[in-house]
Amino acid sequence: MKIIEALKQIKDINRRVEELKDKIAKHCMDLDYETPIYENQTEQIKNWLQTRRDLIQEILRLKKCIQVTNLLTEVTITIGDNHITKSIAEWIIRRQTLAKLELEAWERLGIKPLKEGAIQTSAGEKKDVKIRRYYSSEERDKMISALRAEPVLIDSQLEIVNAVTDLLESNLKI
């Protein structure tokens, strides 16, 4: 089974779990003058509860396998001129929060509202001032561009990886 298949299966199982919850709520009791819908309604409720429990266990198993696969599968993504290899789990974390955090710092470079030109000192003299930059504007622009593009690159590559990577079974006990 591929990662994407497991993700879709989890979605389908969740739908079935919700359907069973509704059936259980609807048929778990009635008034004594009503005719039960099922021949042995008590047994039917027990079966639905057990099926729901089994489905939830399957979700747990699949999610654990996805996590193991994400931790153990290395993926190389080209960002800018760099080929970077990380586990799927690391790429997911990078995509969700870390790339944005790095981008925020680069975007802060140069936003301080300073002006070059002549200023008047407290002694009443005019003095020419120039801005000193402690960073490379070219490097800033390059990094901002790369970091803004990074989430799309990660998403694109991980979509492919999810479609072609086999799910790893895990012997880890939960």
C-alpha positions as a Python dict, from the first residue, in 0.01 Angstrom:
ca = {
    (1, 'M'): (0, 0, 0),
    (2, 'K'): (125, 349, -85),
    (3, 'I'): (117, 639, 161),
    (4, 'I'): (-157, 815, -37),
    (5, 'E'): (-368, 499, -29),
    (6, 'A'): (-335, 481, 349),
    (7, 'L'): (-433, 847, 382),
    (8, 'K'): (-742, 792, 167),
    (9, 'Q'): (-826, 474, 356),
    (10, 'I'): (-810, 664, 687),
    (11, 'K'): (-1050, 921, 546),
    (12, 'D'): (-1291, 648, 438),
    (13, 'I'): (-1266, 465, 770),
    (14, 'N'): (-1340, 790, 954),
    (15, 'R'): (-1653, 828, 743),
    (16, 'R'): (-1761, 473, 835),
    (17, 'V'): (-1688, 535, 1204),
    (18, 'E'): (-1914, 842, 1195),
    (19, 'E'): (-2191, 645, 1021),
    (20, 'L'): (-2175, 375, 1288),
    (21, 'K'): (-2189, 638, 1563),
    (22, 'D'): (-2511, 770, 1412),
    (23, 'K'): (-2661, 419, 1379),
    (24, 'I'): (-2571, 338, 1738),
    (25, 'A'): (-2731, 659, 1863),
    (26, 'K'): (-3043, 603, 1654),
    (27, 'H'): (-3102, 237, 1742),
    (28, 'C'): (-2956, 193, 2092),
    (29, 'M'): (-3296, 234, 2259),
    (30, 'D'): (-3662, 270, 2185),
    (31, 'L'): (-3996, 276, 2361),
    (32, 'D'): (-4153, -54, 2459),
    (33, 'Y'): (-4446, -16, 2220),
    (34, 'E'): (-4214, 24, 1916),
    (35, 'T'): (-4108, -265, 1703),
    (36, 'P'): (-3730, -308, 1692),
    (37, 'I'): (-3579, -258, 1347),
    (38, 'Y'): (-3336, -548, 1384),
    (39, 'E'): (-3417, -905, 1485),
    (40, 'N'): (-3171, -896, 1775),
    (41, 'Q'): (-3118, -525, 1832),
    (42, 'T'): (-2897, -572, 2139),
    (43, 'E'): (-2661, -794, 1943),
    (44, 'Q'): (-2664, -550, 1651),
    (45, 'I'): (-2558, -264, 1880),
    (46, 'K'): (-2278, -481, 2023),
    (47, 'N'): (-2163, -565, 1669),
    (48, 'W'): (-2161, -200, 1566),
    (49, 'L'): (-1965, -104, 1877),
    (50, 'Q'): (-1710, -377, 1808),
    (51, 'T'): (-1686, -285, 1440),
    (52, 'R'): (-1632, 76, 1536),
    (53, 'R'): (-1360, -26, 1782),
    (54, 'D'): (-1192, -237, 1513),
    (55, 'L'): (-1206, 48, 1262),
    (56, 'I'): (-1053, 288, 1513),
    (57, 'Q'): (-773, 38, 1574),
    (58, 'E'): (-715, 23, 1199),
    (59, 'I'): (-688, 403, 1184),
    (60, 'L'): (-429, 384, 1462),
    (61, 'R'): (-234, 114, 1279),
    (62, 'L'): (-235, 306, 952),
    (63, 'K'): (-136, 634, 1116),
    (64, 'K'): (148, 462, 1299),
    (65, 'C'): (269, 309, 973),
    (66, 'I'): (253, 649, 805),
    (67, 'Q'): (456, 802, 1088),
    (68, 'V'): (718, 526, 1070),
    (69, 'T'): (735, 565, 693),
    (70, 'N'): (766, 943, 727),
    (71, 'L'): (1050, 906, 976),
    (72, 'L'): (1245, 644, 781),
    (73, 'T'): (1199, 762, 422),
    (74, 'E'): (1453, 1015, 299),
    (75, 'V'): (1359, 1260, 24),
    (76, 'T'): (1588, 1495, -166),
    (77, 'I'): (1436, 1826, -275),
    (78, 'T'): (1618, 2087, -480),
    (79, 'I'): (1569, 2432, -333),
    (80, 'G'): (1751, 2704, -521),
    (81, 'D'): (2084, 2550, -613),
    (82, 'N'): (2090, 2314, -315),
    (83, 'H'): (1994, 1948, -307),
    (84, 'I'): (1866, 1888, 46),
    (85, 'T'): (1787, 1546, 188),
    (86, 'K'): (1557, 1508, 487),
    (87, 'S'): (1304, 1254, 607),
    (88, 'I'): (943, 1304, 501),
    (89, 'A'): (866, 1393, 863),
    (90, 'E'): (1132, 1665, 861),
    (91, 'W'): (1000, 1805, 532),
    (92, 'I'): (648, 1816, 676),
    (93, 'I'): (770, 2010, 979),
    (94, 'R'): (976, 2238, 756),
    (95, 'R'): (668, 2301, 538),
    (96, 'Q'): (429, 2361, 827),
    (97, 'T'): (632, 2607, 1034),
    (98, 'L'): (1007, 2630, 993),
    (99, 'A'): (1034, 2772, 640),
    (100, 'K'): (799, 3052, 742),
    (101, 'L'): (1002, 3127, 1053),
    (102, 'E'): (1318, 3154, 847),
    (103, 'L'): (1144, 3371, 588),
    (104, 'E'): (1024, 3613, 856),
    (105, 'A'): (1381, 3692, 959),
    (106, 'W'): (1498, 3757, 602),
    (107, 'E'): (1196, 3979, 534),
    (108, 'R'): (1286, 4193, 836),
    (109, 'L'): (1618, 4294, 686),
    (110, 'G'): (1603, 4651, 560),
    (111, 'I'): (1260, 4752, 686),
    (112, 'K'): (1388, 5002, 941),
    (113, 'P'): (1275, 5346, 815),
    (114, 'L'): (1609, 5523, 781),
    (115, 'K'): (1684, 5801, 532),
    (116, 'E'): (2014, 5910, 388),
    (117, 'G'): (2090, 6276, 340),
    (118, 'A'): (2165, 6585, 539),
    (119, 'I'): (2046, 6609, 897),
    (120, 'Q'): (2079, 6881, 1151),
    (121, 'T'): (2271, 6789, 1464),
    (122, 'S'): (2181, 6909, 1811),
    (123, 'A'): (2456, 7172, 1776),
    (124, 'G'): (2277, 7314, 1471),
    (125, 'E'): (2527, 7183, 1216),
    (126, 'K'): (2432, 6998, 899),
    (127, 'K'): (2582, 6655, 858),
    (128, 'D'): (2558, 6410, 568),
    (129, 'V'): (2453, 6062, 682),
    (130, 'K'): (2457, 5736, 494),
    (131, 'I'): (2290, 5408, 581),
    (132, 'R'): (2518, 5123, 685),
    (133, 'R'): (2377, 4782, 601),
    (134, 'Y'): (2506, 4479, 785),
    (135, 'Y'): (2372, 4234, 533),
    (136, 'S'): (2383, 4171, 160),
    (137, 'S'): (2074, 4301, -20),
    (138, 'E'): (2136, 4052, -301),
    (139, 'E'): (2155, 3761, -59),
    (140, 'R'): (1839, 3887, 120),
    (141, 'D'): (1645, 3904, -207),
    (142, 'K'): (1768, 3560, -314),
    (143, 'M'): (1676, 3403, 22),
    (144, 'I'): (1332, 3566, 33),
    (145, 'S'): (1257, 3438, -316),
    (146, 'A'): (1377, 3086, -233),
    (147, 'L'): (1194, 3071, 100),
    (148, 'R'): (868, 3193, -53),
    (149, 'A'): (892, 2922, -320),
    (150, 'E'): (994, 2648, -76),
    (151, 'P'): (646, 2544, 50),
    (152, 'V'): (525, 2483, -306),
    (153, 'L'): (837, 2281, -386),
    (154, 'I'): (794, 2073, -72),
    (155, 'D'): (422, 2017, -139),
    (156, 'S'): (488, 1913, -499),
    (157, 'Q'): (762, 1670, -409),
    (158, 'L'): (573, 1518, -116),
    (159, 'E'): (266, 1460, -334),
    (160, 'I'): (483, 1252, -564),
    (161, 'V'): (649, 1075, -271),
    (162, 'N'): (310, 992, -117),
    (163, 'A'): (198, 838, -446),
    (164, 'V'): (504, 618, -500),
    (165, 'T'): (630, 530, -152),
    (166, 'D'): (525, 201, 2),
    (167, 'L'): (389, 218, 353),
    (168, 'L'): (627, 59, 603),
    (169, 'E'): (474, -179, 853),
    (170, 'S'): (591, -130, 1208),
    (171, 'N'): (657, -379, 1484),
    (172, 'L'): (662, -101, 1743),
    (173, 'K'): (410, -157, 2022),
    (174, 'I'): (168, 123, 2099),
}
